[in-house]
């Protein structure tokens, strides 16, 4: 598992983010404080505080670099 910090501060960003990650068979979790939700769940994402950065846990080793590249617009460096 590897993690990156992301920002999803608009409805369009949330929709785009979910559309991208649902193309992958890997598991993705969003971690915000003590809450951990399935990142492929739009309803789950909207239950989080989207005004702050969120930790994205990516449960894969095979194509991590590819996933990180396509998620670049959301990643906070």
Rosetta constraint file for C-alpha pairs under 8 A:
AtomPair CA 1 CA 57 HARMONIC 6.41 0.50
AtomPair CA 1 CA 58 HARMONIC 5.51 0.50
AtomPair CA 1 CA 59 HARMONIC 4.39 0.50
AtomPair CA 1 CA 60 HARMONIC 5.99 0.50
AtomPair CA 1 CA 61 HARMONIC 7.24 0.50
AtomPair CA 2 CA 57 HARMONIC 5.71 0.50
AtomPair CA 2 CA 58 HARMONIC 5.33 0.50
AtomPair CA 2 CA 59 HARMONIC 6.64 0.50
AtomPair CA 2 CA 60 HARMONIC 7.59 0.50
AtomPair CA 3 CA 55 HARMONIC 6.52 0.50
AtomPair CA 3 CA 56 HARMONIC 5.39 0.50
AtomPair CA 3 CA 57 HARMONIC 4.40 0.50
AtomPair CA 3 CA 58 HARMONIC 6.01 0.50
AtomPair CA 4 CA 55 HARMONIC 5.79 0.50
AtomPair CA 4 CA 56 HARMONIC 5.33 0.50
AtomPair CA 4 CA 57 HARMONIC 6.79 0.50
AtomPair CA 4 CA 75 HARMONIC 6.79 0.50
AtomPair CA 4 CA 76 HARMONIC 7.72 0.50
AtomPair CA 5 CA 53 HARMONIC 6.27 0.50
AtomPair CA 5 CA 54 HARMONIC 5.64 0.50
AtomPair CA 5 CA 55 HARMONIC 4.56 0.50
AtomPair CA 5 CA 56 HARMONIC 6.02 0.50
AtomPair CA 5 CA 75 HARMONIC 5.77 0.50
AtomPair CA 5 CA 76 HARMONIC 5.50 0.50
AtomPair CA 5 CA 77 HARMONIC 7.46 0.50
AtomPair CA 6 CA 53 HARMONIC 5.60 0.50
AtomPair CA 6 CA 54 HARMONIC 5.35 0.50
AtomPair CA 6 CA 55 HARMONIC 6.20 0.50
AtomPair CA 6 CA 56 HARMONIC 6.64 0.50
AtomPair CA 6 CA 74 HARMONIC 5.16 0.50
AtomPair CA 6 CA 75 HARMONIC 4.29 0.50
AtomPair CA 6 CA 76 HARMONIC 5.32 0.50
AtomPair CA 7 CA 50 HARMONIC 7.30 0.50
AtomPair CA 7 CA 51 HARMONIC 7.98 0.50
AtomPair CA 7 CA 52 HARMONIC 6.99 0.50
AtomPair CA 7 CA 53 HARMONIC 4.87 0.50
AtomPair CA 7 CA 54 HARMONIC 6.16 0.50
AtomPair CA 7 CA 74 HARMONIC 5.50 0.50
AtomPair CA 7 CA 75 HARMONIC 6.54 0.50
AtomPair CA 7 CA 76 HARMONIC 6.78 0.50
AtomPair CA 8 CA 13 HARMONIC 5.64 0.50
AtomPair CA 8 CA 14 HARMONIC 5.73 0.50
AtomPair CA 8 CA 50 HARMONIC 5.97 0.50
AtomPair CA 8 CA 51 HARMONIC 7.85 0.50
AtomPair CA 8 CA 53 HARMONIC 7.59 0.50
AtomPair CA 8 CA 54 HARMONIC 7.91 0.50
AtomPair CA 8 CA 74 HARMONIC 6.73 0.50
AtomPair CA 9 CA 13 HARMONIC 6.79 0.50
AtomPair CA 9 CA 14 HARMONIC 7.68 0.50
AtomPair CA 9 CA 50 HARMONIC 5.50 0.50
AtomPair CA 9 CA 51 HARMONIC 5.96 0.50
AtomPair CA 10 CA 14 HARMONIC 6.41 0.50
AtomPair CA 11 CA 15 HARMONIC 6.29 0.50
AtomPair CA 12 CA 16 HARMONIC 6.10 0.50
AtomPair CA 13 CA 17 HARMONIC 5.91 0.50
AtomPair CA 13 CA 74 HARMONIC 7.88 0.50
AtomPair CA 14 CA 18 HARMONIC 6.19 0.50
AtomPair CA 14 CA 42 HARMONIC 7.21 0.50
AtomPair CA 14 CA 45 HARMONIC 7.61 0.50
AtomPair CA 15 CA 19 HARMONIC 6.15 0.50
AtomPair CA 15 CA 42 HARMONIC 7.36 0.50
AtomPair CA 16 CA 20 HARMONIC 6.26 0.50
AtomPair CA 17 CA 21 HARMONIC 6.38 0.50
AtomPair CA 17 CA 71 HARMONIC 7.43 0.50
AtomPair CA 17 CA 74 HARMONIC 7.75 0.50
AtomPair CA 18 CA 22 HARMONIC 6.01 0.50
AtomPair CA 18 CA 39 HARMONIC 7.14 0.50
AtomPair CA 18 CA 40 HARMONIC 5.48 0.50
AtomPair CA 18 CA 41 HARMONIC 7.43 0.50
AtomPair CA 18 CA 42 HARMONIC 6.91 0.50
AtomPair CA 19 CA 23 HARMONIC 7.03 0.50
AtomPair CA 20 CA 24 HARMONIC 7.83 0.50
AtomPair CA 20 CA 70 HARMONIC 7.67 0.50
AtomPair CA 20 CA 71 HARMONIC 7.79 0.50
AtomPair CA 21 CA 28 HARMONIC 7.83 0.50
AtomPair CA 21 CA 40 HARMONIC 6.79 0.50
AtomPair CA 22 CA 40 HARMONIC 6.20 0.50
AtomPair CA 26 CA 58 HARMONIC 7.31 0.50
AtomPair CA 26 CA 59 HARMONIC 6.03 0.50
AtomPair CA 26 CA 60 HARMONIC 5.98 0.50
AtomPair CA 27 CA 38 HARMONIC 7.87 0.50
AtomPair CA 27 CA 58 HARMONIC 6.35 0.50
AtomPair CA 27 CA 59 HARMONIC 5.29 0.50
AtomPair CA 27 CA 60 HARMONIC 7.46 0.50
AtomPair CA 28 CA 38 HARMONIC 6.16 0.50
AtomPair CA 28 CA 39 HARMONIC 5.26 0.50
AtomPair CA 28 CA 40 HARMONIC 7.02 0.50
AtomPair CA 28 CA 56 HARMONIC 6.88 0.50
AtomPair CA 28 CA 57 HARMONIC 5.67 0.50
AtomPair CA 28 CA 58 HARMONIC 4.89 0.50
AtomPair CA 28 CA 59 HARMONIC 6.17 0.50
AtomPair CA 29 CA 36 HARMONIC 6.36 0.50
AtomPair CA 29 CA 37 HARMONIC 5.54 0.50
AtomPair CA 29 CA 38 HARMONIC 4.75 0.50
AtomPair CA 29 CA 39 HARMONIC 4.87 0.50
AtomPair CA 29 CA 56 HARMONIC 5.78 0.50
AtomPair CA 29 CA 57 HARMONIC 5.06 0.50
AtomPair CA 29 CA 58 HARMONIC 6.78 0.50
AtomPair CA 30 CA 35 HARMONIC 8.00 0.50
AtomPair CA 30 CA 36 HARMONIC 5.59 0.50
AtomPair CA 30 CA 37 HARMONIC 5.32 0.50
AtomPair CA 30 CA 38 HARMONIC 6.33 0.50
AtomPair CA 30 CA 39 HARMONIC 5.37 0.50
AtomPair CA 30 CA 45 HARMONIC 7.77 0.50
AtomPair CA 30 CA 54 HARMONIC 6.55 0.50
AtomPair CA 30 CA 55 HARMONIC 5.69 0.50
AtomPair CA 30 CA 56 HARMONIC 4.71 0.50
AtomPair CA 30 CA 57 HARMONIC 6.28 0.50
AtomPair CA 31 CA 35 HARMONIC 5.74 0.50
AtomPair CA 31 CA 36 HARMONIC 4.57 0.50
AtomPair CA 31 CA 37 HARMONIC 6.70 0.50
AtomPair CA 31 CA 54 HARMONIC 6.13 0.50
AtomPair CA 31 CA 55 HARMONIC 5.03 0.50
AtomPair CA 31 CA 56 HARMONIC 6.33 0.50
AtomPair CA 31 CA 57 HARMONIC 7.42 0.50
AtomPair CA 32 CA 36 HARMONIC 6.58 0.50
AtomPair CA 32 CA 48 HARMONIC 6.98 0.50
AtomPair CA 32 CA 49 HARMONIC 7.68 0.50
AtomPair CA 32 CA 54 HARMONIC 5.58 0.50
AtomPair CA 32 CA 55 HARMONIC 6.51 0.50
AtomPair CA 37 CA 41 HARMONIC 7.74 0.50
AtomPair CA 37 CA 44 HARMONIC 6.08 0.50
AtomPair CA 37 CA 45 HARMONIC 7.29 0.50
AtomPair CA 38 CA 44 HARMONIC 6.84 0.50
AtomPair CA 38 CA 45 HARMONIC 7.98 0.50
AtomPair CA 39 CA 44 HARMONIC 7.39 0.50
AtomPair CA 39 CA 45 HARMONIC 6.68 0.50
AtomPair CA 39 CA 56 HARMONIC 7.81 0.50
AtomPair CA 41 CA 45 HARMONIC 6.28 0.50
AtomPair CA 42 CA 46 HARMONIC 6.39 0.50
AtomPair CA 43 CA 47 HARMONIC 6.55 0.50
AtomPair CA 44 CA 48 HARMONIC 7.13 0.50
AtomPair CA 46 CA 50 HARMONIC 7.44 0.50
AtomPair CA 50 CA 54 HARMONIC 7.58 0.50
AtomPair CA 53 CA 76 HARMONIC 7.89 0.50
AtomPair CA 58 CA 64 HARMONIC 7.62 0.50
AtomPair CA 60 CA 64 HARMONIC 6.24 0.50
AtomPair CA 63 CA 67 HARMONIC 6.29 0.50
AtomPair CA 64 CA 68 HARMONIC 6.02 0.50
AtomPair CA 65 CA 69 HARMONIC 6.13 0.50
AtomPair CA 66 CA 70 HARMONIC 6.45 0.50
AtomPair CA 67 CA 71 HARMONIC 6.17 0.50
AtomPair CA 68 CA 72 HARMONIC 6.07 0.50
AtomPair CA 71 CA 75 HARMONIC 6.43 0.50
